[in-house]
């Protein structure tokens, strides 16, 4: 259990920024798609 605790701590510390980065990428992608649709029209 002692060897697992620091690894779990790293995972929880990294999960936040990774999820935030993923959401940001999705928002940027949707925004670019929306802008492309407007420019095509």
PyMOL Python script that loads the backbone (N, CA, C, O; Angstrom):
from pymol import cmd

cmd.read_pdbstr("""\
ATOM      1  N   UNK A   1       0.842  -1.206   0.000  1.00  0.00           N
ATOM      2  CA  UNK A   1       0.000   0.000   0.000  1.00  0.00           C
ATOM      3  C   UNK A   1       0.879   1.259   0.000  1.00  0.00           C
ATOM      4  O   UNK A   1       0.506   2.284  -0.570  1.00  0.00           O
ATOM      5  N   UNK A   2       2.041   1.169   0.642  1.00  0.00           N
ATOM      6  CA  UNK A   2       2.919   2.349   0.706  1.00  0.00           C
ATOM      7  C   UNK A   2       3.403   2.740  -0.691  1.00  0.00           C
ATOM      8  O   UNK A   2       3.548   3.924  -0.996  1.00  0.00           O
ATOM      9  N   UNK A   3       3.654   1.729  -1.542  1.00  0.00           N
ATOM     10  CA  UNK A   3       4.156   2.020  -2.890  1.00  0.00           C
ATOM     11  C   UNK A   3       3.031   2.559  -3.774  1.00  0.00           C
ATOM     12  O   UNK A   3       3.294   3.289  -4.730  1.00  0.00           O
ATOM     13  N   UNK A   4       1.773   2.205  -3.461  1.00  0.00           N
ATOM     14  CA  UNK A   4       0.646   2.645  -4.292  1.00  0.00           C
ATOM     15  C   UNK A   4       0.212   4.072  -3.949  1.00  0.00           C
ATOM     16  O   UNK A   4      -0.273   4.792  -4.822  1.00  0.00           O
ATOM     17  N   UNK A   5       0.379   4.486  -2.696  1.00  0.00           N
ATOM     18  CA  UNK A   5      -0.126   5.802  -2.287  1.00  0.00           C
ATOM     19  C   UNK A   5       0.502   6.966  -3.071  1.00  0.00           C
ATOM     20  O   UNK A   5      -0.243   7.843  -3.509  1.00  0.00           O
ATOM     21  N   UNK A   6       1.823   7.023  -3.272  1.00  0.00           N
ATOM     22  CA  UNK A   6       2.384   8.144  -4.048  1.00  0.00           C
ATOM     23  C   UNK A   6       1.948   8.116  -5.504  1.00  0.00           C
ATOM     24  O   UNK A   6       1.751   9.166  -6.115  1.00  0.00           O
ATOM     25  N   UNK A   7       1.794   6.913  -6.067  1.00  0.00           N
ATOM     26  CA  UNK A   7       1.354   6.799  -7.460  1.00  0.00           C
ATOM     27  C   UNK A   7      -0.077   7.314  -7.593  1.00  0.00           C
ATOM     28  O   UNK A   7      -0.396   8.017  -8.552  1.00  0.00           O
ATOM     29  N   UNK A   8      -0.943   6.969  -6.635  1.00  0.00           N
ATOM     30  CA  UNK A   8      -2.325   7.448  -6.676  1.00  0.00           C
ATOM     31  C   UNK A   8      -2.355   8.965  -6.507  1.00  0.00           C
ATOM     32  O   UNK A   8      -3.184   9.645  -7.111  1.00  0.00           O
ATOM     33  N   UNK A   9      -1.452   9.492  -5.686  1.00  0.00           N
ATOM     34  CA  UNK A   9      -1.382  10.933  -5.487  1.00  0.00           C
ATOM     35  C   UNK A   9      -1.014  11.636  -6.779  1.00  0.00           C
ATOM     36  O   UNK A   9      -1.589  12.674  -7.107  1.00  0.00           O
ATOM     37  N   UNK A  10      -0.052  11.076  -7.525  1.00  0.00           N
ATOM     38  CA  UNK A  10       0.340  11.663  -8.811  1.00  0.00           C
ATOM     39  C   UNK A  10      -0.823  11.601  -9.793  1.00  0.00           C
ATOM     40  O   UNK A  10      -1.069  12.563 -10.520  1.00  0.00           O
ATOM     41  N   UNK A  11      -1.536  10.485  -9.821  1.00  0.00           N
ATOM     42  CA  UNK A  11      -2.653  10.320 -10.757  1.00  0.00           C
ATOM     43  C   UNK A  11      -3.733  11.369 -10.475  1.00  0.00           C
ATOM     44  O   UNK A  11      -4.254  11.985 -11.405  1.00  0.00           O
ATOM     45  N   UNK A  12      -4.070  11.573  -9.202  1.00  0.00           N
ATOM     46  CA  UNK A  12      -5.111  12.547  -8.860  1.00  0.00           C
ATOM     47  C   UNK A  12      -4.644  13.963  -9.176  1.00  0.00           C
ATOM     48  O   UNK A  12      -5.446  14.807  -9.578  1.00  0.00           O
ATOM     49  N   UNK A  13      -3.351  14.227  -8.996  1.00  0.00           N
ATOM     50  CA  UNK A  13      -2.813  15.562  -9.273  1.00  0.00           C
ATOM     51  C   UNK A  13      -2.815  15.846 -10.770  1.00  0.00           C
ATOM     52  O   UNK A  13      -3.016  16.987 -11.187  1.00  0.00           O
ATOM     53  N   UNK A  14      -2.591  14.807 -11.585  1.00  0.00           N
ATOM     54  CA  UNK A  14      -2.539  14.991 -13.046  1.00  0.00           C
ATOM     55  C   UNK A  14      -3.926  14.955 -13.682  1.00  0.00           C
ATOM     56  O   UNK A  14      -4.133  15.558 -14.735  1.00  0.00           O
ATOM     57  N   UNK A  15      -4.885  14.254 -13.056  1.00  0.00           N
ATOM     58  CA  UNK A  15      -6.214  14.086 -13.672  1.00  0.00           C
ATOM     59  C   UNK A  15      -6.909  15.437 -13.868  1.00  0.00           C
ATOM     60  O   UNK A  15      -7.582  15.640 -14.879  1.00  0.00           O
ATOM     61  N   UNK A  16      -6.758  16.347 -12.931  1.00  0.00           N
ATOM     62  CA  UNK A  16      -7.399  17.658 -13.040  1.00  0.00           C
ATOM     63  C   UNK A  16      -6.966  18.422 -14.283  1.00  0.00           C
ATOM     64  O   UNK A  16      -7.804  18.737 -15.128  1.00  0.00           O
ATOM     65  N   UNK A  17      -5.661  18.733 -14.417  1.00  0.00           N
ATOM     66  CA  UNK A  17      -5.180  19.468 -15.604  1.00  0.00           C
ATOM     67  C   UNK A  17      -5.481  18.747 -16.906  1.00  0.00           C
ATOM     68  O   UNK A  17      -5.793  19.393 -17.906  1.00  0.00           O
ATOM     69  N   UNK A  18      -5.395  17.413 -16.916  1.00  0.00           N
ATOM     70  CA  UNK A  18      -5.653  16.653 -18.154  1.00  0.00           C
ATOM     71  C   UNK A  18      -7.118  16.803 -18.562  1.00  0.00           C
ATOM     72  O   UNK A  18      -7.419  17.012 -19.737  1.00  0.00           O
ATOM     73  N   UNK A  19      -8.031  16.696 -17.591  1.00  0.00           N
ATOM     74  CA  UNK A  19      -9.458  16.851 -17.902  1.00  0.00           C
ATOM     75  C   UNK A  19      -9.742  18.272 -18.385  1.00  0.00           C
ATOM     76  O   UNK A  19     -10.502  18.468 -19.334  1.00  0.00           O
ATOM     77  N   UNK A  20      -9.132  19.261 -17.731  1.00  0.00           N
ATOM     78  CA  UNK A  20      -9.334  20.656 -18.131  1.00  0.00           C
ATOM     79  C   UNK A  20      -8.807  20.890 -19.538  1.00  0.00           C
ATOM     80  O   UNK A  20      -9.443  21.576 -20.338  1.00  0.00           O
ATOM     81  N   UNK A  21      -7.629  20.312 -19.844  1.00  0.00           N
ATOM     82  CA  UNK A  21      -7.032  20.459 -21.181  1.00  0.00           C
ATOM     83  C   UNK A  21      -7.912  19.793 -22.232  1.00  0.00           C
ATOM     84  O   UNK A  21      -8.093  20.322 -23.328  1.00  0.00           O
ATOM     85  N   UNK A  22      -8.455  18.633 -21.890  1.00  0.00           N
ATOM     86  CA  UNK A  22      -9.327  17.922 -22.830  1.00  0.00           C
ATOM     87  C   UNK A  22     -10.588  18.721 -23.126  1.00  0.00           C
ATOM     88  O   UNK A  22     -11.015  18.816 -24.276  1.00  0.00           O
ATOM     89  N   UNK A  23     -11.184  19.295 -22.083  1.00  0.00           N
ATOM     90  CA  UNK A  23     -12.390  20.106 -22.286  1.00  0.00           C
ATOM     91  C   UNK A  23     -12.074  21.339 -23.128  1.00  0.00           C
ATOM     92  O   UNK A  23     -12.872  21.738 -23.976  1.00  0.00           O
ATOM     93  N   UNK A  24     -10.903  21.942 -22.892  1.00  0.00           N
ATOM     94  CA  UNK A  24     -10.507  23.121 -23.670  1.00  0.00           C
ATOM     95  C   UNK A  24     -10.359  22.755 -25.141  1.00  0.00           C
ATOM     96  O   UNK A  24     -10.787  23.510 -26.014  1.00  0.00           O
ATOM     97  N   UNK A  25      -9.753  21.597 -25.422  1.00  0.00           N
ATOM     98  CA  UNK A  25      -9.571  21.159 -26.814  1.00  0.00           C
ATOM     99  C   UNK A  25     -10.922  20.950 -27.485  1.00  0.00           C
ATOM    100  O   UNK A  25     -11.110  21.333 -28.640  1.00  0.00           O
ATOM    101  N   UNK A  26     -11.864  20.343 -26.764  1.00  0.00           N
ATOM    102  CA  UNK A  26     -13.199  20.096 -27.329  1.00  0.00           C
ATOM    103  C   UNK A  26     -13.891  21.428 -27.637  1.00  0.00           C
ATOM    104  O   UNK A  26     -14.522  21.576 -28.684  1.00  0.00           O
ATOM    105  N   UNK A  27     -13.769  22.393 -26.724  1.00  0.00           N
ATOM    106  CA  UNK A  27     -14.396  23.699 -26.946  1.00  0.00           C
ATOM    107  C   UNK A  27     -13.775  24.398 -28.146  1.00  0.00           C
ATOM    108  O   UNK A  27     -14.485  24.999 -28.953  1.00  0.00           O
ATOM    109  N   UNK A  28     -12.447  24.323 -28.268  1.00  0.00           N
ATOM    110  CA  UNK A  28     -11.755  24.967 -29.402  1.00  0.00           C
ATOM    111  C   UNK A  28     -12.176  24.312 -30.705  1.00  0.00           C
ATOM    112  O   UNK A  28     -12.429  24.994 -31.699  1.00  0.00           O
ATOM    113  N   UNK A  29     -12.252  22.973 -30.699  1.00  0.00           N
ATOM    114  CA  UNK A  29     -12.636  22.259 -31.924  1.00  0.00           C
ATOM    115  C   UNK A  29     -14.057  22.623 -32.344  1.00  0.00           C
ATOM    116  O   UNK A  29     -14.317  22.855 -33.525  1.00  0.00           O
ATOM    117  N   UNK A  30     -14.976  22.674 -31.379  1.00  0.00           N
ATOM    118  CA  UNK A  30     -16.365  23.029 -31.701  1.00  0.00           C
ATOM    119  C   UNK A  30     -16.440  24.474 -32.203  1.00  0.00           C
ATOM    120  O   UNK A  30     -17.218  24.777 -33.108  1.00  0.00           O
ATOM    121  N   UNK A  31     -15.638  25.358 -31.622  1.00  0.00           N
ATOM    122  CA  UNK A  31     -15.638  26.764 -32.049  1.00  0.00           C
ATOM    123  C   UNK A  31     -15.119  26.886 -33.477  1.00  0.00           C
ATOM    124  O   UNK A  31     -15.668  27.649 -34.273  1.00  0.00           O
ATOM    125  N   UNK A  32     -14.066  26.142 -33.806  1.00  0.00           N
ATOM    126  CA  UNK A  32     -13.514  26.211 -35.166  1.00  0.00           C
ATOM    127  C   UNK A  32     -14.512  25.649 -36.170  1.00  0.00           C
ATOM    128  O   UNK A  32     -14.652  26.181 -37.271  1.00  0.00           O
ATOM    129  N   UNK A  33     -15.206  24.578 -35.797  1.00  0.00           N
ATOM    130  CA  UNK A  33     -16.211  24.003 -36.700  1.00  0.00           C
ATOM    131  C   UNK A  33     -17.341  25.002 -36.935  1.00  0.00           C
ATOM    132  O   UNK A  33     -17.818  25.150 -38.059  1.00  0.00           O
ATOM    133  N   UNK A  34     -17.768  25.686 -35.873  1.00  0.00           N
ATOM    134  CA  UNK A  34     -18.844  26.666 -35.998  1.00  0.00           C
ATOM    135  C   UNK A  34     -18.411  27.819 -36.898  1.00  0.00           C
ATOM    136  O   UNK A  34     -19.185  28.276 -37.739  1.00  0.00           O
ATOM    137  N   UNK A  35     -17.176  28.290 -36.723  1.00  0.00           N
ATOM    138  CA  UNK A  35     -16.678  29.400 -37.547  1.00  0.00           C
ATOM    139  C   UNK A  35     -16.554  28.964 -39.004  1.00  0.00           C
ATOM    140  O   UNK A  35     -16.832  29.753 -39.907  1.00  0.00           O
ATOM    141  N   UNK A  36     -16.143  27.727 -39.244  1.00  0.00           N
ATOM    142  CA  UNK A  36     -16.021  27.229 -40.612  1.00  0.00           C
ATOM    143  C   UNK A  36     -17.396  27.172 -41.279  1.00  0.00           C
ATOM    144  O   UNK A  36     -17.534  27.494 -42.459  1.00  0.00           O
ATOM    145  N   UNK A  37     -18.411  26.759 -40.517  1.00  0.00           N
ATOM    146  CA  UNK A  37     -19.771  26.705 -41.070  1.00  0.00           C
ATOM    147  C   UNK A  37     -20.236  28.102 -41.465  1.00  0.00           C
ATOM    148  O   UNK A  37     -20.862  28.275 -42.510  1.00  0.00           O
ATOM    149  N   UNK A  38     -19.934  29.099 -40.634  1.00  0.00           N
ATOM    150  CA  UNK A  38     -20.354  30.476 -40.925  1.00  0.00           C
ATOM    151  C   UNK A  38     -19.624  30.998 -42.159  1.00  0.00           C
ATOM    152  O   UNK A  38     -20.225  31.687 -42.985  1.00  0.00           O
ATOM    153  N   UNK A  39     -18.333  30.679 -42.295  1.00  0.00           N
ATOM    154  CA  UNK A  39     -17.559  31.177 -43.433  1.00  0.00           C
ATOM    155  C   UNK A  39     -18.003  30.492 -44.723  1.00  0.00           C
ATOM    156  O   UNK A  39     -18.009  31.118 -45.783  1.00  0.00           O
ATOM    157  N   UNK A  40     -18.378  29.207 -44.647  1.00  0.00           N
ATOM    158  CA  UNK A  40     -18.819  28.488 -45.846  1.00  0.00           C
ATOM    159  C   UNK A  40     -20.123  29.080 -46.371  1.00  0.00           C
ATOM    160  O   UNK A  40     -20.333  29.149 -47.582  1.00  0.00           O
ATOM    161  N   UNK A  41     -21.000  29.507 -45.461  1.00  0.00           N
ATOM    162  CA  UNK A  41     -22.265  30.117 -45.875  1.00  0.00           C
ATOM    163  C   UNK A  41     -21.988  31.526 -46.413  1.00  0.00           C
ATOM    164  O   UNK A  41     -22.916  32.225 -46.819  1.00  0.00           O
TER     165      UNK A  41
END
""", "prot")
cmd.dss("prot")
cmd.show_as("cartoon", "prot")
cmd.util.cbc("prot")
cmd.orient("prot")
